[in-house]
Amino acid sequence: MYTNTGYLDISDVELEDNTIPLRINCCGVYRLLTRVSMTTIRATGRPDYQLLYIASGKAEFVLKGEAVTIPAGSMVLYGPGEYQQYTYLLEDRPEVFWVHFTGYEAAGLLSSTGLSLEGRRILRTGCVSRYQELFLSMIRELQLPRPLSGDFSSLYFKQLLLTVQRQIAEGGKNKPQIQKDMEHAVQFFHENFSADIDISNYAASLHMSTCWFIRSFKQYVGVPPCKYLTSIRINKAKELLESTDCPVSEIGSIIGYENPLYFSRIFKKQTGLSPAAYRKVLP
C-alpha cells in the first residue's frame, strides 16, 4: 500500500477546536498496490471533520448506516463524532485523498459546495488534477512545518473548496480541448507580450488554421488575438509611463514596439493621447 501523510503535532483532545476559524489536522493519500483490501472502522468517529476525495477507481462507504459505492470524481464527508467505515479493494484500483479539519468556519465552507452534516454527504466533483495538487500542498505543509504553515494549509483547503465550487458552476465537466487551447493562448500572450508574436505561427503550433484560431479566440475571449495582445501592451505602457521615468522610445521597445513612431501611433489610437501627452496629464 502506498501512503503519504502529514500530521499536525497535537493530542487527540485537541482535534476539535471551535475557538479558531479553521485548522487542518492531518491530510494524506492512500493507494493499494498489493494488499487485496483495506477497511477503516471508527465506531465513535473522530472529533474533527473528514473529507475524502476518490481520485481514481472506487471505494465502499457506510454513511448513516447505508453501504454506498462511491466512484472516482466524488467527495465524501464525515462529521465530528460520527461512525466511519470505508473499504478499498485492490481490484477497484482506488486512489483516495483525505483531510481532517476543525474550526468554526468549517460548516460554512462546506455548505458553500453543497455539503453538510444535515444534508448532502456525497458530492460529484469531477476528476480534476488541481484537487490532487492542493491535497499534496496541504500534506507538504504538515510534513515540513515552516512559518505560517497552518495558514497556508488552511488556505489550500479553502482553495480546494473554491475549485470544487467553480467546477460545479461550470457544469462539472472537463473543459473541451479548444477552451484549454484558448486559455493557454491568453497565458502565452501575457507572458510573452514583448516578443514578436506571429499569430499564424502560434496557430500552427496548435495545429490550427489562422482563421480558425482567430475565430475560436474571439469566441472564448471576446476580442481577436491581435487586439487582445495590443491591449496587453498598451496597459503595460501606461503602467511604465505612470511609474517610471523611462523614455517613451524605451517603453515602446520594452512592450514590443521597436519603432517609436509606430508605438506612438498605436498608443494614441488606443488612448486618444500620445505617450508623451499621456505622461503630462498624469496627476
QUIRA-V862599 format. One record per residue. N is the residue number from 0. PSI is psi as a letter, one per 30 degrees, with the letter a starting at -180 (none if undefined). OMEGA is omega in radians with two decimals (NA if undefined). Layout:
# QUIRA-V862599
N|PSI|OMEGA ; N|PSI|OMEGA
This chain:
# QUIRA-V862599
0|k|3.05 ; 1|k|3.07 ; 2|k|3.10 ; 3|j|-3.02 ; 4|l|3.03 ; 5|k|-3.07 ; 6|k|2.95 ; 7|k|-3.08 ; 8|i|3.12 ; 9|l|3.13 ; 10|l|-3.13 ; 11|e|-3.10 ; 12|f|3.14 ; 13|g|-3.07 ; 14|e|3.08 ; 15|k|3.13 ; 16|j|-3.12 ; 17|g|3.05 ; 18|f|-3.14 ; 19|l|-3.13 ; 20|e|-3.06 ; 21|k|3.06 ; 22|k|3.06 ; 23|j|-3.10 ; 24|e|3.11 ; 25|l|-3.07 ; 26|k|-3.13 ; 27|a|3.11 ; 28|k|3.08 ; 29|k|3.02 ; 30|k|3.12 ; 31|k|3.14 ; 32|e|-3.13 ; 33|f|-3.14 ; 34|k|-3.05 ; 35|e|-3.13 ; 36|l|3.05 ; 37|k|3.14 ; 38|k|3.04 ; 39|k|3.08 ; 40|k|3.02 ; 41|j|-3.03 ; 42|e|3.13 ; 43|g|3.11 ; 44|a|3.05 ; 45|l|-3.13 ; 46|f|-3.09 ; 47|l|3.06 ; 48|l|2.97 ; 49|k|3.05 ; 50|k|-3.13 ; 51|k|3.12 ; 52|j|3.10 ; 53|j|-3.07 ; 54|e|3.10 ; 55|l|-3.10 ; 56|b|3.08 ; 57|l|-3.13 ; 58|l|-3.13 ; 59|k|-3.13 ; 60|l|2.95 ; 61|j|-3.13 ; 62|j|-3.12 ; 63|h|3.08 ; 64|g|-3.10 ; 65|k|3.10 ; 66|k|-3.09 ; 67|k|3.02 ; 68|k|-3.07 ; 69|k|-3.11 ; 70|l|3.07 ; 71|l|-3.12 ; 72|g|-3.13 ; 73|l|3.01 ; 74|k|-3.08 ; 75|k|-3.09 ; 76|k|2.94 ; 77|k|3.13 ; 78|l|3.11 ; 79|k|3.08 ; 80|g|-3.07 ; 81|k|3.07 ; 82|k|-3.13 ; 83|k|3.04 ; 84|k|3.06 ; 85|k|-3.04 ; 86|k|3.04 ; 87|k|3.11 ; 88|k|-3.12 ; 89|e|-3.09 ; 90|f|3.13 ; 91|f|3.12 ; 92|h|-3.09 ; 93|k|2.90 ; 94|j|-2.99 ; 95|k|3.03 ; 96|k|-3.12 ; 97|l|3.10 ; 98|k|3.04 ; 99|k|-3.06 ; 100|l|-3.13 ; 101|l|3.12 ; 102|l|-3.06 ; 103|f|3.08 ; 104|f|-2.98 ; 105|e|-3.07 ; 106|e|3.14 ; 107|e|3.11 ; 108|e|3.13 ; 109|e|-3.09 ; 110|f|3.12 ; 111|f|3.09 ; 112|f|-3.09 ; 113|f|3.12 ; 114|k|3.06 ; 115|l|3.12 ; 116|e|-3.11 ; 117|f|-3.05 ; 118|c|-3.03 ; 119|k|3.10 ; 120|f|-3.11 ; 121|k|-3.10 ; 122|k|3.05 ; 123|j|-3.04 ; 124|f|-3.05 ; 125|l|3.11 ; 126|j|-3.04 ; 127|k|-3.08 ; 128|f|-3.14 ; 129|e|3.09 ; 130|e|-3.11 ; 131|e|3.13 ; 132|e|-3.11 ; 133|e|3.03 ; 134|e|-3.13 ; 135|e|3.09 ; 136|e|3.08 ; 137|e|3.13 ; 138|e|-3.11 ; 139|e|3.13 ; 140|e|3.13 ; 141|e|-3.12 ; 142|e|-3.08 ; 143|i|-3.08 ; 144|k|3.08 ; 145|l|3.07 ; 146|k|3.11 ; 147|g|3.12 ; 148|e|3.12 ; 149|e|3.12 ; 150|e|-3.14 ; 151|e|-3.13 ; 152|e|3.07 ; 153|e|3.12 ; 154|e|3.12 ; 155|e|3.11 ; 156|e|3.10 ; 157|e|3.08 ; 158|e|3.12 ; 159|e|-3.12 ; 160|e|3.08 ; 161|e|3.11 ; 162|e|3.07 ; 163|e|3.12 ; 164|e|-3.14 ; 165|e|-3.14 ; 166|e|3.13 ; 167|e|-3.13 ; 168|e|3.14 ; 169|g|3.05 ; 170|g|3.10 ; 171|g|-3.11 ; 172|l|3.04 ; 173|k|-3.13 ; 174|k|3.03 ; 175|l|-3.08 ; 176|e|-3.11 ; 177|e|3.10 ; 178|e|3.09 ; 179|e|3.13 ; 180|e|-3.13 ; 181|e|3.10 ; 182|e|3.09 ; 183|e|3.12 ; 184|e|3.11 ; 185|e|3.12 ; 186|e|-3.14 ; 187|e|-3.13 ; 188|e|-3.14 ; 189|e|-3.09 ; 190|f|-3.03 ; 191|g|-3.04 ; 192|f|-3.11 ; 193|f|3.14 ; 194|l|3.09 ; 195|i|-3.06 ; 196|k|3.08 ; 197|j|-3.07 ; 198|e|-3.14 ; 199|e|3.13 ; 200|e|3.13 ; 201|e|3.10 ; 202|e|-3.14 ; 203|e|3.13 ; 204|f|3.09 ; 205|g|-3.11 ; 206|h|3.09 ; 207|l|2.96 ; 208|l|-3.14 ; 209|e|-3.13 ; 210|e|-3.13 ; 211|e|3.12 ; 212|e|-3.12 ; 213|e|-3.14 ; 214|e|-3.12 ; 215|e|3.14 ; 216|e|-3.14 ; 217|e|3.14 ; 218|e|-3.05 ; 219|f|-3.04 ; 220|f|3.11 ; 221|f|3.12 ; 222|l|3.10 ; 223|l|-3.08 ; 224|e|-3.13 ; 225|e|3.13 ; 226|e|3.13 ; 227|e|3.13 ; 228|e|3.11 ; 229|e|-3.14 ; 230|e|3.08 ; 231|e|-3.10 ; 232|e|-3.11 ; 233|e|3.10 ; 234|e|3.09 ; 235|e|3.11 ; 236|e|3.09 ; 237|e|-3.14 ; 238|e|-3.13 ; 239|e|3.10 ; 240|e|-3.10 ; 241|e|-2.95 ; 242|f|3.13 ; 243|l|3.04 ; 244|g|3.12 ; 245|k|3.06 ; 246|l|-3.13 ; 247|e|-3.12 ; 248|e|3.13 ; 249|e|3.11 ; 250|e|3.09 ; 251|e|3.14 ; 252|e|-3.12 ; 253|e|-3.06 ; 254|g|3.02 ; 255|g|3.11 ; 256|j|-3.10 ; 257|f|3.13 ; 258|j|-3.08 ; 259|e|-3.13 ; 260|e|3.12 ; 261|e|3.10 ; 262|e|-3.13 ; 263|e|-3.13 ; 264|e|3.13 ; 265|e|-3.11 ; 266|e|-3.13 ; 267|e|3.12 ; 268|e|-3.09 ; 269|e|-3.01 ; 270|f|-3.08 ; 271|f|3.13 ; 272|l|2.99 ; 273|l|3.11 ; 274|e|-3.13 ; 275|e|3.14 ; 276|e|3.11 ; 277|e|-3.13 ; 278|e|-3.09 ; 279|e|-3.09 ; 280|f|3.12 ; 281|k|3.13 ; 282|none|NA
